[in-house]
């Protein structure tokens, strides 16, 4: 007997439909639709992983070429400290992902090679202030109001025990202090508006937000790039329009 006919006989006994053939076709269609959606989801996740790996590999090659310059020591120190910050804050490769994106945005904004390099290094350690906050708080799903209030302090109470070239100190300081300032003046610590916010802080602010949305965190699942951009669009008044457009161009190219 044909397997389809066997299934129809089975459904005749199982389902009180007068038209069992129609019921079978409906269930078959629903099943195939589910399988199609599932396969589409799996395929999209594979593409996302491939894109991220490709992007990180390009970044790694660029950094490798820069390691042969006089900035060798600075890059190594920042990468090492960035790894320490990631472990302390329970965020896997956050420093690498954010600095990678900051580099690409800096390039897209036509900044010179030196500026791109130092922006990238600053983006590796922008959250150094978190090292003064108990690491256990970053591994907890439930925090008291007092514990939550300690997090904003990371932009104002921090120390950097690392030698940085004098001519680039302002880039690092601006990255650490002001990456939570919003274009509309609602950020912290100084409630700066648009032009008052240094460019490096604007770039890190958006890059960090995007990386956070597309990464798994204790409080949310990872979003797809499209859903992340849609989410950022809903609160785009807090981000630099120029930097936001740059990010979207980069994602379109990928």
C-alpha positions in Angstrom: 0.0 0.0 0.0 1.2 3.5 -0.8 2.6 5.2 2.4 0.4 8.2 1.8 -2.7 6.1 1.7 -1.6 4.4 5.0 -1.3 7.8 6.6 -4.7 8.8 5.4 -6.2 5.7 6.9 -4.4 6.5 10.1 -5.8 10.0 10.2 -9.3 8.7 9.5 -9.1 6.8 12.7 -7.4 9.7 14.6 -9.2 12.8 13.4 -13.0 13.3 13.2 -12.8 15.2 9.9 -15.3 14.3 7.2 -12.7 15.1 4.5 -9.7 13.3 5.9 -7.8 13.9 2.7 -8.1 17.6 3.2 -7.0 17.3 6.9 -4.0 15.2 5.8 -3.0 17.8 3.2 -3.3 20.6 5.8 -1.2 18.8 8.3 1.4 17.9 5.6 1.6 21.6 4.5 2.0 22.7 8.1 4.8 20.2 8.7 6.6 21.2 5.5 6.2 24.9 6.4 7.7 24.2 9.9 10.6 22.3 8.3 11.2 25.2 5.9 11.3 27.8 8.6 13.6 25.7 10.7 16.0 25.2 7.8 15.9 28.9 7.1 16.8 29.7 10.7 19.7 27.2 10.7 21.0 28.6 7.4 20.8 32.2 8.6 22.7 31.3 11.8 25.4 29.6 9.7 25.7 32.7 7.5 26.0 35.0 10.6 28.8 32.9 12.0 30.6 32.8 8.7 30.3 36.6 8.3 31.6 37.2 11.8 34.5 34.8 11.3 35.4 36.5 8.0 35.2 39.9 9.5 37.4 38.9 12.5 39.9 37.2 10.2 40.2 40.4 8.1 40.7 42.4 11.3 43.3 39.9 12.6 45.3 40.2 9.4 45.2 44.0 9.6 46.3 44.0 13.2 49.1 41.5 12.3 50.5 43.9 9.7 50.3 46.8 12.3 52.2 44.7 14.8 55.3 45.2 12.6 55.2 48.9 13.2 56.4 51.0 16.1 53.0 50.6 17.8 53.6 46.9 18.4 53.9 47.2 22.2 50.8 49.4 22.5 48.6 47.0 20.5 49.7 44.0 22.4 49.1 45.7 25.8 45.7 46.9 24.8 44.7 43.4 23.4 45.9 41.8 26.6 44.1 44.2 28.9 41.0 43.9 26.7 41.0 40.1 27.3 41.3 40.7 31.1 38.3 43.1 31.0 36.3 40.5 29.0 36.9 37.8 31.5 36.1 40.1 34.4 32.8 41.2 32.9 31.8 37.8 31.6 31.6 39.0 28.0 33.2 36.6 25.5 35.5 38.4 23.0 33.6 41.7 23.5 36.8 43.7 23.3 37.8 42.1 20.0 34.3 42.5 18.5 33.9 46.1 19.5 37.4 47.1 18.4 37.0 45.3 15.1 33.8 47.3 14.4 35.3 50.5 15.6 38.2 50.0 13.1 35.8 49.3 10.2 33.7 52.4 11.1 36.8 54.6 11.4 37.9 53.4 8.0 34.5 54.0 6.5 34.6 57.6 7.9 37.8 58.1 6.0 40.0 58.7 9.1 43.7 58.3 8.5 45.6 55.1 9.3 47.0 56.4 12.6 43.6 57.6 13.8 42.1 54.2 12.9 44.8 52.4 14.8 44.5 54.4 18.0 40.7 54.3 17.9 41.0 50.5 17.6 43.4 50.3 20.6 41.2 52.6 22.7 38.2 50.4 21.8 39.9 47.4 23.3 40.1 48.9 26.8 37.2 51.4 26.9 35.6 49.5 29.7 38.7 49.4 31.9 36.7 51.0 34.7 34.7 47.8 35.2 37.9 46.2 36.7 37.2 48.2 39.9 33.7 46.6 40.2 33.2 43.2 41.8 33.4 40.6 39.0 30.6 38.6 40.7 28.1 41.3 39.7 28.7 40.5 36.1 27.9 36.8 36.6 24.6 37.5 38.4 21.2 37.6 36.9 19.6 39.5 39.8 21.1 42.7 41.2 20.0 45.1 43.9 19.4 48.8 43.1 22.6 49.7 44.9 24.6 47.2 42.9 23.1 48.5 39.6 24.0 52.1 40.6 27.7 51.0 40.8 27.9 50.3 37.0 27.8 53.9 35.7 30.8 54.7 37.9 33.1 52.8 35.5 33.3 55.9 33.3 34.4 58.3 36.1 36.2 56.1 38.6 39.0 54.3 36.7 42.7 54.0 36.5 44.9 53.0 33.6 48.2 51.5 34.6 49.6 51.3 31.1 52.0 53.6 29.3 50.3 55.4 26.4 51.9 57.8 24.0 51.3 61.4 25.2 49.9 62.5 21.9 47.2 59.8 22.0 46.1 60.0 25.6 43.1 62.2 24.8 41.7 59.4 22.5 41.9 56.8 25.3 40.5 59.2 27.9 37.6 60.2 25.7 36.8 56.6 24.9 36.7 55.6 28.5 34.9 58.6 29.9 32.3 59.4 27.3 31.2 56.3 25.5 27.9 56.5 27.3 27.1 60.0 26.3 24.0 60.3 24.0 23.5 62.7 21.1 20.3 64.0 22.7 22.0 64.9 26.0 20.5 62.1 28.0 23.7 60.1 28.6 26.3 60.1 31.3 28.4 61.2 33.1 28.2 64.8 31.7 25.0 64.8 29.6 26.9 66.1 26.6 25.0 67.0 23.4 26.0 66.0 19.9 29.1 68.2 19.1 30.3 68.1 22.7 30.9 64.3 22.4 34.3 63.2 21.0 34.2 61.2 17.8 35.8 58.1 19.3 33.2 58.0 22.1 30.4 58.2 19.5 31.9 55.3 17.5 32.4 53.1 20.5 28.9 53.9 21.9 27.2 52.5 18.7 29.7 49.7 18.2 29.2 48.5 21.8 25.4 48.7 21.5 25.4 46.6 18.2 27.9 44.0 19.6 25.8 43.7 22.8 22.6 43.1 20.8 24.2 40.5 18.5 25.9 38.7 21.4 24.3 36.4 24.0 24.1 38.1 27.4 22.7 37.0 30.8 19.6 39.1 30.1 19.0 38.5 26.4 19.6 36.2 23.5 21.7 37.2 20.5 19.8 39.0 17.8 20.4 38.8 14.0 22.2 41.8 12.4 18.9 42.9 10.9 16.9 42.8 14.2 19.8 44.5 15.9 19.7 47.4 13.4 15.9 47.6 13.8 16.3 47.8 17.5 18.9 50.5 17.3 16.7 52.4 14.9 14.1 52.7 17.5 16.4 54.7 19.7 18.6 56.3 17.0 18.3 59.8 18.6 21.0 58.8 21.1 23.5 57.9 18.4 25.5 59.9 15.9 23.7 59.9 12.6 27.0 59.9 10.7 28.3 56.9 12.6 25.0 55.1 12.3 24.9 55.4 8.5 28.5 54.2 8.4 27.6 51.1 10.4 24.7 50.3 8.0 27.0 50.7 5.0 29.5 48.3 6.5 26.8 45.7 7.2 25.4 46.0 3.7 28.8 45.2 2.2 29.0 42.1 4.3 
